[in-house]
Amino acid sequence: MSGTIFKSTAKHNARRKNEKWFLTPFFCLCLLAWTQAGHADDAVANPPADGATHKLQSVPLPKTDNLDEDARSRLEETRAQVNAALQGAAATRDLADAYGELGALYQVHVLHRPADQCYANAIALDPENFRWAYLSAYHAASTGHMPLAVQRYRQARTLDPGYKALVVRLADAFLDLNELDQARAAYEEVVNETGLEAAALYGLGQIALLQRDYEAAITYLNRSLKTDPAASRVHYALAQALRAVKRNAEAKTHLALRGDALPTIRDPHIESLEAMKSGAHVHYLRAMKAVNRHDHEAARDHFALGLAKEPDNAIAMVSYARALYLTGQVTEARTTLERVITLQPDNTLGLFLLGILAEQGGDTARALEYYHQVLAHEQAHAGAHYYLGNHHFRQQKHRQAMTHYQQALASDARYSAAYTPYLGALLEAGASDSMLMQTLKDAIQYFPEQTLFRSLQARLLATSSDPQLNDPQEALRLAQQLVKEQRIPPHLEVLALAKAANGRFEQAAAILDEVLMQIVWSMPGESARLGEDQVAYKAGKLPAADARQGWPRIQPPVFDAQGPFRNYPAAKPY
């Protein structure tokens, strides 16, 4: 219904130019009421007062006469989606996303009040969503409400402390408020962050200039320009600092180069916000929603429509290639990724996925070449390190595999796939007990539900020759918890070992009776090994062999091409 509001209003306004209208007071009141509240069936202007929506703000229909037809159409369509979500009792998070996207669209078209109202609703519905909290803060800063911006940036930071672009934005707000100590601390926090250093150096230079530390200002501002030569606004501040120390010729040169371009900030959330100005954005947004519901065919088609408007958008092209692959169009996906690299040779996600395709096709040498190209551009790329680690593990080059798995986890400590093969490589390479223990603690911290990690930790505590690690009582506690959760042979075996490590050999032998009864026919090799352990327990001894001999043999991961195309995170999908 709201899909016709803007168009019918435009026709009505055009017709008024050729007709005489007699605006009675009653008509004026009606027109004013309609403008302020929107149509009666516009739930965005009149949200339901029940359930999760009872605290939502009204978002009256704004005037859009100054916008072009394409922009009005996109606003109309996006508002209609929010209406549909409200009237269709959509899930709370989906409704929050709908409000957030409408707010972002209002923001890029300089409709500030409805943007703020939409963000407020998105945050009320989904208070843990970093994007809406961050964009709300950015909107406050963009409209000059700096105290509010600082408050909102701080709130957003609690949701994602690792998002460093926020720190630059927060520092800028502090600087605008003349809170120089807080601004300096924030800039210094990110001055060495790739993609943020030029902006941080510019901020530090401005602070030094305000405090009349002109030599420091010159140093900071020169470094900022060296990092981002296109940042023409830096020239003016640098000219001021140079003039203050009587370096007038240099000051004149920089004054002539002054412009309005600020240092670039690598900020995927704001970049995606700015991208909404393009008509392609609505198609990309629909594509991502299709991805989230695993409808890869719809995602492919929407990415194609967006790229028809932005044929050189290399980032969106990568997402399109992923959708092509997931709909069985492998050749087309490869061709698309090759075009990405032609347009953007340092696109690490594109290079990485080409490596995956090469490895899937059996061209291991080409795959390794792609992975190393990725690392040449992004040394901390977790995916490239992981697949290189898998390659070396399969070649039984365990120490090389260890190094790459370490790098993958250093880049992303939550990279769940890397922990198990990393432990396997550590075991095969004869790593120290302390190194194993630290890896197990890290894995358990992030993935406590993975019983393998806790099982290996219990084994290590029961058998380690390192007196600082050996703790039979803690091993027993962990083993008992594992058996309580799942009474399965691997857990019972660990419990028997922990009992024996605590001197309870008869109990250990009895536990292995239960295990052997369960596996004697299905796993004869394991039965023989556990039978030898049981003989040792009955003799009042721990198994004489290497304590790690009974540990699960961790094999190199089976190559998986679908996983990266489906799940590997993209910092910016379009």
C-alpha angles and dihedrals in degrees: 000000000000085000089084100043100092096041096047090047091053091052090047092052092049092051091051090066090067100037135063114239123197105207107203118194089252092054091049091053091050092049091049092050091049092049094049099044104026122220116333089245093053101106091185089066092037107030118193113265098222141076119001091344098060094103098043120127120237112249107202118210107267127218112262101175091122094057127089122250094259093053092047090049092052092048090048093050095045092049088050089056091054089049090051091049092050095045094042095052092240121192112282094245092049090051090049090052091049091052092045094052091048089050091051091050091050089049096054089050091052095248093139106173097051089043091057092045092051093048090049090054093046090052093046090053097041110019093171094059108110096195096062093042090050096045089048090055091046090050091052090051092046091055094048099255095131101165089052090045091054091050092049095044089053091050091048091049091060087061095051113011091175097062098103099183086071089062091060091049090049091049090051090053091050090050091051088053090049091242090142101171092054092043092051093049091051095047091048090053091064103026091111097042113116110247093016103060098089092053092045092050090049090052092049089048091053091050091050090049092052090050091048093242089139099171091054089046091053091050094049095044094047089051090049092053092046089054095044111018092178092064094104096172089069090068093069094053090045091051090054092052093047092049090052090060093044096253089136100159091056090043090055091051093053093043089058090054097050119127142149102267112116122205112282117256118204098226116150094191094054092040090056089047091054090047088064088077087074120081087229091070095077090058092048090049091052089047092055091048088052090050090053091055091044093245095141095170091058090045091053093050095047093048088051091053091050092049090051085067095038106030094170098049096123094182094055088044090062090054089048090052090052091052090048091053093047090053092053098261096125097156092050090048091053092048091050093049091049089055089050090057090048090054096038113018093185095054097129097188090053092049091047093052091047086055090052091051092048092050091047089053092052096252096128095166091055091046092053089049090055093047091052090048088055091053091048088062099032113022093188097053103141096198096054091048091048095052092044088051090052091050093053092044090056089049088052090242090138100171092052089048090050091054094052094045089050090053092048091053093043087056095045118010089190094059093125096185092061100057099070098049089041089057089047091052091047091052094047091048093051095243119186121270091244091055091049092048094051091050091049092050091052092049093048092048092059100029109029090158091066102095094191091071094050091045092054090046091054091049091050093049091050098048110023116129088207105100090208091059104033107103114153094177093056089045089055092049092052093045093050090051091051092051090047089055096043124003096207131140097259091053093044090051090054090047090053091050092049091049090051092047087057091051096257095126098155091054090048092053091048091052090053089054087065092046094048092051089056099047106026094105101029100045110027094166093054090044090058093049094047090045089060090049090051092052088054092049091050088053090053094251140114114243108286095219126088107302090233095054091092095048116115111271105241111209127203110273118265109252111263121191097169093061099064094042091050103034115015106118120246115207087211120013097191 
